[in-house]
Amino acid sequence: MEWSSGHYPGKLQAAMRHFETVYTAWDGDTLAGPVCAMDDGAMTAYIHYLLVRPEYQHTGIGTHLVELMKDRYRNFLRIVLVAYDKEAGFYGSCGFQKPDGYSPMFITELWT
């Protein structure tokens, strides 16, 4: 699997069980991609994973999964995600913006 988190399937499965919202896209028995979010119940939702298998990218699956999240959290004040620079164009096309003065920060053990 091309996703860095895909190299840790047990951890990924455990994480997905604890998210508030999980949507998945399937092609028969093949998982084309999931999207996962956590939220505080009223104000802020964090999209943590949007993973689309490379062979399903550029087919609209990722956009559809993001739209499901945007609809689910439409009454929240903000929807937040962290995107790598190479993904920023995709998320921009979905309506996300990178405001000046904000920088994502994290500690990670995953390869990227």
C-alpha positions in Angstrom: 0.0 0.0 0.0 1.3 3.5 -0.9 0.0 5.2 2.3 2.6 5.6 5.0 0.0 4.6 7.6 -0.8 1.6 5.4 2.4 0.1 6.6 0.9 -0.2 10.0 -2.4 -1.9 9.3 -3.1 -2.8 13.0 -2.5 0.7 14.1 -4.6 2.1 11.3 -7.5 -0.2 12.0 -7.4 0.7 15.8 -7.3 4.4 15.0 -10.2 4.2 12.6 -12.3 2.5 15.3 -11.9 5.5 17.5 -12.7 8.3 15.0 -16.1 10.0 15.4 -16.8 9.8 11.6 -15.5 7.3 9.0 -16.6 7.0 5.4 -15.2 4.5 3.0 -15.3 4.0 -0.8 -15.4 0.4 -2.1 -14.9 -1.2 -5.5 -16.4 -4.6 -4.8 -14.2 -6.1 -2.1 -11.4 -3.5 -2.6 -11.2 -0.6 -0.3 -10.6 2.4 -2.7 -10.2 4.8 0.2 -11.3 6.0 3.6 -11.7 9.4 5.2 -11.8 9.8 9.0 -12.5 12.8 11.2 -12.7 13.6 14.9 -14.6 16.5 16.4 -15.3 18.3 19.6 -19.1 18.0 19.2 -19.9 21.5 18.2 -17.2 23.8 16.8 -14.3 22.0 15.2 -13.9 18.9 13.2 -10.4 17.5 12.2 -10.2 15.5 9.0 -7.3 13.2 9.8 -7.1 10.7 7.0 -8.1 10.9 3.4 -6.5 8.0 1.8 -7.2 7.0 -1.8 -5.4 4.1 -3.4 -3.2 5.4 -6.3 -5.1 3.4 -8.9 -8.3 5.2 -7.8 -6.9 8.7 -7.6 -8.2 11.2 -10.1 -11.6 9.4 -10.4 -13.6 11.7 -8.0 -13.5 9.4 -5.0 -11.4 11.7 -2.9 -13.6 14.7 -3.7 -16.7 12.7 -2.9 -15.3 11.6 0.5 -14.3 15.2 1.3 -17.8 16.4 0.3 -19.3 13.8 2.7 -17.3 15.2 5.5 -18.1 18.8 4.6 -21.8 17.9 4.6 -21.5 16.0 7.9 -19.9 18.9 9.6 -21.7 21.7 7.8 -23.0 23.2 11.1 -19.6 23.3 12.8 -17.5 26.6 12.8 -14.5 25.0 11.1 -13.2 21.9 9.5 -9.4 21.5 9.8 -6.9 19.3 8.1 -3.2 19.1 7.6 -2.1 18.6 4.0 1.3 18.0 2.6 2.4 20.6 0.0 1.8 18.2 -2.9 -1.8 17.7 -1.8 -2.6 21.4 -1.2 -4.0 21.9 -4.7 -6.5 19.1 -4.3 -7.7 20.4 -0.9 -7.9 23.9 -2.3 -10.2 22.6 -5.1 -12.4 21.2 -2.3 -12.7 24.7 -0.7 -9.9 24.5 2.0 -7.6 27.5 2.4 -4.2 28.0 4.0 -4.4 31.2 5.9 -1.3 33.3 6.4 0.3 32.9 9.8 -0.7 29.3 10.4 1.7 26.4 10.3 0.8 22.8 10.9 3.0 21.2 13.6 3.3 17.6 14.6 5.6 14.9 15.9 5.5 11.8 13.8 7.1 8.4 13.6 5.6 7.6 10.2 7.7 7.9 7.0 6.3 10.4 4.6 
